[in-house]
Amino acid sequence: MPKKTITKKRYTPSIKEKYMCAKHKKFFTEELINWKREIIKTNNLGNILNSSDDNVSSADIVDQASSYTDKSVEMKALNRSRKLISKINSALQRIKDGTYGFCEETGEPIGLQRLMARPVATLSIEAQERHERDEKIFIDD
C-alpha cells in the first residue's frame, strides 16, 4: 500500500486580508529569515571551496592574474551579499516596529506583489520610478 504524503498548502498573502496583518508579517518574516539563511549558507560554502585556492602559488603570471580576477569577483559578490543581509535585517526590524510594507517616502502601502517579488523593498513602485527618473536626470546633467 503506497504511503500517502500530506503536503501542507503554503500560505500566500492575499489582498483580501487586511494589509500587513499578523499573517502577512509572519509570512514575510519567514521569507526574509529563510533568504538570509540561504545567503549565509551559500557564501560559507563558497568560502570553503575557494579557501584552498589561497594555498596554491603559481609562477605563471596568467594563472596569478586569473586567480586575482576570480578573487575580485568573489569579493564583490560577498560584498553584495553583506549589503543584502543588511537590507534583510532592516526589513525584519521594520516588521517589528510596524513600518514594514509602507513606502518610506510617502507612507503609502508598497503592495503585496511588490513585496513578494522584492521583500526588502522600501519604496512603492511610483516612488521607486520617481527616484530612478531623478537619478537619471542628475546623471545626464
N, C-alpha and C positions, 0 to 999 in steps of 0.2 A: 504494500500500500504506500503510495508516494506521500511524502511529508508535505503538509500544507505550510507554506510560508506566509506569514501575515506581514504585509507591507503597510506600514503606517503612512497614511497620506500626509505629505509635507504641507505644513501651513504656508500660505501665501497671503500677505496683507491685501486687503480689499478696500476699495474706495467706498464701499457700502458701510464700512465701520467708521467710527469716529477717528479723525486724523490723529495720529500719534497716541492712540490708546495703549493700554498696557500690553496687548498682543503685538502691536506694531513695535513697541520699544523692545520687547523680548526678542522678537524676530531679528531686528537689526543688531541688537547686542550679540546674539549668537552668530549672525553672519560676520560681523566685524571681528569677533574673537577667533572664529574659525579661519578667517582670511589672514589675520595676524599670525596665528599658529602655523599656517601653511607657508607664509613668507619666511618665518624663522626656520622652519624645518628645511625648506629649500636652500636657504643661504648657509645653514650649518652643513648640509650635505655637500654643497659646492665648496665650502672652505676645506672640508676633509679631503675631497677628491683633488683639489688643487694644491693642498699643502705639500704634497710630495714633489711638486714641480720646483719648490724652493731649494731643494737639496741637489738638483741637477745643475751643474755648472758646465756650460758648453763653450768650447773655444771658438766655435763657428759663430761669427758675427751676425749672420742671418738668423740663426736659431735664437740668439740672445735678443735680437730686435723683435722677433716674433713673440718670444716669451714676454718681453716688456709690453708689447701691444696687448697681448692676452690679459696681462695683469691690469693694465689700464682700463680695459673694457670691464673686467671683473670688479674693479674698484668703483667704477661709475655705476654698475648695476647694484652693488652693495649700498652705495650712497643713495640711490633711488629707493631701495628697499627701506633704508633707515628713515627717509623722508616720509614714505608711505606709512610706516609703522607709527611715526609721529602723528600723521593725519588720522590714523585709526584710533590712536589713544585720545586725540582731541574729540573725535566723534563720540567715543564712549563716554567721555566727560560731559559732552553736550546732552547725551541721553540722560545722564544722572541729574544734570541741572535743569532739564526740561526745555532746552533750546534746540535740540536735535530736530531736524526736519523743517526748520524755518530759515528763510534766507537771512543772512547776516546783514544785508544792506536794507532790505525792505520789510523784513519781519513776516512776509507772506509765506505760506506753505511752499516748500520746494516741490512736493509731489511724490507719490509713492513710486511711479515708474522711474523717475529720475534717480531716486534713492536706491531703488533695486538695481539699476544699472551702475550707479556710482555712489555706494554707501557713504563715502566721505565728502560728498558734495556739501558746500556751504552756501551756494548761491542758487537762486531759481534760474531756470533756463533764460528768462528775459534779462535778469541781472548779469548772468554769465555772458550772454551775447553782447550786451552793452559794454561790459568790461573788456571783452575782446575787441570790439569796434574801437573803443577809446585807446586801447593799447596799439592797434594797427595805425590809427591816426597819429599817435605820438611817435611811432617808429618811422612813418612816412615823412614826417616833418623834418 
